[in-house]
Amino acid sequence: MIPTADVDVDPAFPADLSMGLPDEDDVDEEGYGYFRDVWTIGAVDREEAVSMTEEERRLVNLVDQASRTPAEYEAIARAVEVGELESLPPGYADQHPGSELVRIVGRDLEDGSPLDALELGVAGLSYALASIGCFTAASCRSHHSDNSWSDRPVIFFAAERPTVEWLTPLVRESGCGYADGSERAPRLLVLEAPSITNFMDLADRVIHQAKHHDPVKAPADV
């Protein structure tokens, strides 16, 4: 039960938008763009990106199989992300005491988050983007809640123009799109999609393509 938003996205190359990485002085403890509760991922190599996307897909599949409604999906996803059995739907842990999902949710918090404290569906793509030289500023998988700050999965990021050109065909093929994020900070773009399944597809495409073609030097087909 992976939610899908009824939204349109535009995969066209955002030619008129300002691009480039933020200056070091522009990134502080508030990150870049004055988002709350964010941190800089930093440099990520291909192996780290592959590991993150594989773990994310495993967890998303578990949550998908365990949920029947958007509300159940939200509760179970939240439980996996924060490691709180209390966040699971009422009675779930008692009904499935030996399940892999309950074991993951009930993990020792000292072992850390399985997705580096990122949310399901945006963690893999955030790492994939970082592995090709992008700077990710904030992300949201979108929540079944009135408090969700995005009605669709989004990742705010900055990148050099050749990297965005390289990325654009993959964005189109995966059903994702671009939007202008510069109201938060100069040079910010937004990747958006109807569902996190689109983001996971894009993450796989980025990692696979980067293995064979340099994201900056490869010619773009946009």
C-alpha positions, 0 to 999 in steps of 0.5 A: 500500500504505497501511496500515490499522489494525484499530481502532475510533474514536469520532467523538462530540463529546467533551462531557465533556473539558476544552477550550481553548488552552494558556496561553503559560506552559504551552508551553516547549522541550518543547512541550505535553504533554512529547512528545519531538522536537516543535515549535510550528507556529505560525500557519498561513494557508489558503494554507499549509495548502492547499500542505501538503495538496497536497504531502503527497497527492502524496508519499503517492501516490508512496509508495503506488504504489512499495510492495507490503507494509507493510514496504516502505511504512514504508521508503519513507515514512521515506526520503521524510521524512528524505531518506535513500537508504539508508532505501529498500528494498535495491536500489530506488535502483539499479533506479529511478535516474531516478524522481521518488521517488528524486529526492525522497529524494536531495534536498539536505538543505539544501533542508529537508524537503518536509513541514516535518519532519512525517510523511506523513499527519499533516502536512496535517491538522496544518497544516489544524488550525493554520489554524483556530486549533488548537494541535497538540502531537504527531503520529504516522502509526503505524509498521510497527515495534515502536517505534511509539508509536501503533498508529494515526495520531494528532494530539494537539491543543488547541482552544476548544470552539466550534472542536471543535464545528465540527470534529466533523461533519467528523471523523465524515464522514472516518471519524476519531474523538476520544480523551482526551489529557489524561493528557499535558496538560490540555485535550489531545484526540486525533484518531485514525483507522484510516489516514492516508487518513482524516486526509488526507480530514479535512484537505481537509474542514477547509480547504474548510469553513473557506473558507465558514464561520468555524470558531468562529462557524458553528453546529455540527451535532453 
